[in-house]
């Protein structure tokens, strides 16, 4: 019997799944970790927390499954992206990792706008200039920590760090490279022009591996810490969105899905290289494929904030979300008339505003907690519609809409979302997110399928369809317009607030 492991390093949780033949789940485990928020718009994580979560999760699934470590043939790792983690030659982090939520590099963005221009950055990378990407964040390190950066040997992404801990090899996979905004997507190389603009050197970037290339074997040290065998190979891996897209069939023309967790990403699949200024470019798991995506920073993150700040004192965290769903279904059965702007960590697509902030509008003395919770779900659904509108403007048809990820487990949220976008939402039977796509990659590597796409086609089945609530649709159309107008009205105030320390 051959087994494999898929590991996803999300924004809040490590998720580790042991797969048997036929991409069957044998065991799974996960661990939460903290995001450090030292200042407004700053977001960083201790990479050792990721590794601790990975090592504990692997040991947990080995204990639960009683699978012999030498029978685990391959491991793939996906992760949140992009990030910036400077490493010494000896493999020690020099700083916490700046994760995708971080927005501290606004000054660097302004410098690059002046120095090289947004158009040029887009022409080279396929992505608009924004603090979301590695480009401005790496420049922040170079400008603010020059002495530290002299010790920096390589810059790693999140899964790159876990791959290093597993193999002692510095690496970056092709999907992560495409999302750094340091990579020339037309010439398939690191951009000397962009590195010169930020005062860096391309030598600081690790070798690029394709998603299913072998990086190396599990090292002796990693085997001791995890219980794995040194015979197990580790593949290049992928951005979580690329892996999740593979699971739900987004790997070619005409496919569309939403991966919804801490952030929410709506993904459109294309053959070949396709870029769009309103949406972000990401290479698919398969070479010469594109995923255009609209990414919202804090979809599930907004509800998690509410859970921790306003709901956390009365219920265990692992029981909170089911109770939240029941409270909404009982106490806020219809559209609220409230507006929630879900910009808790600035926003990416489609407004691209690092200064934007979370906002409730329309509160009154009769407003209940259930209504505020529902408004959070409504606001994040409006953000999704905003991205779908951008796709429609560029000629992308919106058909079969599949939703996967943690937030797709909430029936009330799915009903709200279907009513906002005005069409049915399909939920797949297998809803593992990124680890599911990793499982398909592993299965293809072991020869069970010819390609990961074949594995995806064989596994993709729809277990349920969520229909819009007809009487909600016209109400949400009105509220959606107010949502759009609200941001435009507050945009300048957000910018002023951001300057107040």
N, C-alpha and C positions, 0 to 999 in steps of 0.2 A: 504494500500500500504506500502510495506517495502522498505527501502532504505539503502544504505551503502556508505562508503567513502573509497577511496584508496588514500593514500598520499605517494608520492615518494620524498625523499630529495636527489636530484642529486648533482653533483659537482658544478653546477652554478645556479640551479633553483629548487624551490619547485613546484611540480605539484600536484594538488589536484582535484580529480574527484568524483562527486556524481553519484552513480549508482542507477537506478531503477531495478525492477524485470527483470529477463532475461539478466542481466549485460548490460543494456542499459544506455548510457551516458545521464544524465539529465542536468548536468552543470559541468563546469570545470574552474579552475583559477590557476594562477601561479605567482610567484614572483622571481626575480633574487636577488642574493647576491654576495658579493665579496669573493674572495680568497686572503688572505694576504700572501705576498711573501717577508718576511723581509730580507732573504738572498738567494743566489743562492741555489737551491735544497731544500729550505724550503717552505712548503705550509701548511697553517693553516687557520681555519675559526672560527669566533665567533659564538658559538652555539645559542646565543640569536637571531642572524640573521635568523637562521632556524626557530625558534619558532615564530618570528615576521611574517615571510613569511607564515607559516602554519596558524596562527591565522587570518591573513588578508585574506588568500585564502578561509578558511572555511566560514568566514563571507560573503565573496563575493558570494560563491555558494549558501549559504542560502538565501541571498537577491535576487539573480537571479532566483532561482528555486521556492522560496516561499514554500518550503517543511517545514513542522512542525518539529522542532528538535527532538521531541520524536518519530517520524517515522523513524529516522535514527537508525538502530538497531546495527550496528557494524562498526568499523574502523580498517583498517590494514595499517601499515606503512612500507615502504621499504626505502633503502638508499644506497648511495655510501658506499664502504667498501674496506678495513677495516679502522678504525680510532682509535685514543686514546684520550679519554676525561676524565681526573680525576675529580671526584666529591666529595664534602663534604657530610657528613651524612645528612645535612640539604637540600641537593639538589642544591648546588651552584657550578658552574664550577670553578675550581682552575686555569685554563689556557685555552687559545684557544685550540680547537681540532686540533691535527695533523691528516691530512687527508691522504688518500692513495697515493697522489702525493708526499708527503714529503719524502725526502731522506737524512735527517740530520744524521741518525743513522749509518753511514758507519763505524765509529770507533767501535760501539757496535757489528756490524756484524763481524768485524775482531776479536774481543775478543771472540765471540761465536764460530767462526771457529776454534780458537785455543783451547778453553775450552771444547767444547762438540762435535764439528765436524758437517759438513754439512750432512753427511750420517745419523747420529743419529737423527738430527732434521727432516729429511725427513721420516725416519722410524716411528717416533712418530706421525707426523702431516699430512703426505701425501703431503707436500709442501716443495720445496727447500728453503733453508735459503736465505732471501732477506729482504732489508729494506722496502719493500712494506708492510710487515705484521706487526701486532701489537707487536710481540715479541721484535724486536730490538728497536722499538719506545718507548715501555714501559720501556725498559732497559735504554734508553736515559734519560727519566724522572727520573728514580731512581738514575742514576749516576750524573745528572746535577742539579736536584732540590730535594735533599733529604729532606730538611726541609718542602717543599711544600707537598711532598709525604707522610709525616707523618700525614698530615691532610686529606689524600685521603681515602675515605670510599669505593668507587667503581669506576671501570673503565667502561665507557659506550661507545657503538658504536653510530653512528649518529641517527639511528632510536630508539635506546635505550633512547637517551635524549628526543626525542619527545614523546615516550611512557611514560617516567617519567613525562614530563610536562602535559600529558593528564591524568595520573592515580596516580602519586606520588608513583609509584612502580619502584624500580630498576630492570632491566631485560636485558637479551640478548636472542635472538632467536637462534635456532639450526644452521641455515645457517651461521649467523654471527660468532658463536662460532667456526665453522669449518674453518673459514678464519682468525682467530686470530694468528695462529701458536703457540698457547698456549694450544691447546686442543688435547688430545690423541684420534685420530679418531678410533683406534682399541678397546679401552676400554671405550670409551664414557665418558670421565671425563677430568677435567683440569689436565695437566701434572705437577706433583710435581717436576719431574726432571728438566723440563725447567724453572719453577719458581725459583728453587734453583739456576740454572745457571745464572739467571739475577738478583738475589738478592731480589726476590719478594716473595709474599705469595698468594696462591690460594684464600684466603679469600677476596682479593680485587676484585674478579670477581663476578658479579651478578648471581642470579639463572637463569638457562637455561630453556626457554620455547619452546615448539614446535611451528611451524609457525601458527597453528590454535588454540593454547591454549589461553584461556582467561587470560590476565594479570590482568584486573580489569575494573572498570567503570570510565567514565569521571568524574574527581573530580569537586567539587563545584567551585574551583578557575579557572580550565580550562574552565568550562562551562561559567563562567562570561567573560572570555577573548575571547572565540570563538563563543559563541551563541549556543553551543551544549547543549544537555540534559544530565543530570547525569544518565539517564537510558541506555545510549549508552555504549556498551562494546568495549574494545580494545583488539585485538588479538596480538600474538607475533610478527607477521610480518616476513620480510625476507630481505636478500641482494637483491639489485636491479636486479642483474643478474639472481638470482634464480626465482624471480617473472616474469621478462621479458621472461625467458626461458619457463615458464609455459604458458605464453600467446601464444607463437608460437610453442607449442607442443614438446618442448625439456624436456622430463621427463622420458625417457626410452631408451632402446638400439636402436642405429641407427639414432637418431634424431640429427640435426645440425642446428644452426642458428647463425647469427651475430647481436648483439645489439650494435648499433653505435650511440654515442653521443659525449660528451666531450672526453671520452675514448671509445675504441672499444673493444668488447669482443666477440670472436668466441667461441661458446659453443657446447659441444658434450655430449649427454645424455646417461647414463648407468643405468642399474639395479644393485643394490649391491654396494659395496665399490670398487672403481677403482682408482688407483693413477698412476701418470706418471711424471717422473722427469722433462721432457721438458715442461709440461703444469701444470696448477694449479688445485688443488682439491677444490671443493665446494660441500657441501651437497645440494641436491635438496629440493624443498618444501616438497615433499613426503619423509617419512622416508625410509631409506635403498635405496636411489637413489643417483647417483653421477652426477655432472656436471663437466667435465674437461673443462678448458677454457684457451685460449690464450688471454691475456689482453695487449692491447697497450695503453700506458698512454695518449697520446694526439693525437687522430684522429681528431674529431671535435674540440678539444682544439687547434690544430695547425691552423685550419682555423679561429677560434675565435681570436687567437693571431694576425693573419694577419689582421683580421677585425679591431681590437682595435688599433694595432700599425701602420698599413699602409693604412687602409681603413676607419678609423673611423671619419675623419674630414669632410667628405663630404656627409654623408648620415645617417639618423637615424638608430639606431641599429636594430629596428624591421623591417627595410626595406633592411638591408644590404645583407642578404643571397640570396634573389631572384635576387638582382642586380648583385651579384657576379656570380651566375649561368648564367645570361644573358650575362655578360661580357666575360665569358669563351666561351660560345657557339658562340659568335660573333667574338672574337679576338684570340681564341686558339682552333681551331676546330679539331686539330690532336695532337698526342703525341708530347710533347715539346722537348724532348732531354735533358731536365734538370733532375737533381737528387735532390730530397729533402729527407733528413733523418729526420723523424718526432719525434725526441727524445727531445722534448722541456722541458720535466721534467724527464730526464733519461728514462729508458725503462724497462718494465717487459718482458713478453714472446716475442720472444724466446731468446733474447740476455742477459737479466737479468743484465743490466749494469746501475747502478745509475749515473755513470759519463758521459754517452752518452749525446750528445747535438744536437739540431736542426742545420741542415746544408743545404745550397743551393750549388749545384755544376753545373758548365756549363754555368754560366751567361756570357753574352757578351753585347756589346753596343747596340745591337738590341733587347735585351730581354724586353718584355712588362710585365706590371702588370698582364694582363690576363694569360700569360704563367706561371708566378710565382704562381698564384692562382691554375692553373691546375696542376702544379708540386706538390703542396701541396696535392691535391686529389690523384695524382699518387703515391706519396711517402707513404701515408697512406694505399693505396691499396697494394703496395708492402709489407708493414709490415703485412697485412692480409695474403698474399700469403706465407710469411715466416712462419707464424704460421700454416697454412694449410700443408706446407711441413713437419713440425715437427709431425703433426698428422698422415700424411701418413707414415712416417718412423716408427711409432709405430703400424701400422696396422689398423688405423682408416680409413674406407672408406669415401670419400667425395662425397656424393650424394645430393639429394634435398637440395639446399642452400636457406634458408629463411633469409631475412634481415629486421630488424625492428629498430626503434629508430629515433631520430631527423634527422640524416644525410641521412637516406633512403628517405627523401623527395626530394632530389636533383637528378633529372633525369640524368644530365651529370655525376655526381659522380657515380651513379649506372652503367652507361654505361662503364665508366673507370674501375670500379671494376670488372664487368663481363668480360671485355676484359683482364684484368690482370690475373684473376683466370681461364679464359678460359672456363667458363660455365655460363649457365643462372642463374639468381637470381630471386627468387620469393618474391613478396611483398604481405603481408597479407592485407585483407580488413580492419580488425581491427588492428590498429598499434598504440596502446597506450603505449607500453613499459611496464615498471614495474607496473604502476597502473592497466593495464589490467589484469595481473596475480593476483594482489590483489583483483580485482573485482571478479575473479573466486573463490578465497579463501573465500571471503565474502559470495558469493552466495551459496557455499557448506555449510558454517557454518549456514546459514539461512534455509537450507533444500531444496533449489531450485534444487540442483543437489546432487547426492550421493557423489561425490568427486570433487575437483577442476579440476582434469584431465578430468572428464566427461564434465565439463563446457567448458574446452579448446577445446575438440574434437567437441563439438556442435557449437562452435563459429568460429573455424579456417577455413577461406576461403581465397583463393588466388585471389587478384583483378587484378594483372598484373604480367607479366613475362618480365624481361629485358634481352635481348639477347646480347652476346658479339658482338662488331664490328669486323668483320673478319679481315679487313686489319690492325687493331691495334694490333692484337694478336702477330704476330711475332716481331713487334717493341718492345712491352712490354716485351717479353721474353728476348730480348737483354738488355733492360734497367734494368730489374730485376736483371740480373747477375751483372751489374755494381753497382746497389744499394747494393747488398750483399758484393761485393768486396770493396766498398767505406767505409762501416763501419769497415771492418777488417783492412783497411789501416789507418783509423783514430783512432782506438781504443786506442792506446797508447797515442796519442796526447790528446784525451779526458781526460784520466787519469791525465796527466800533467796539463791541464787547470783547472781541478777540485781542484788542490792544490794551485792555484793562488787565493789569497783572493782579 
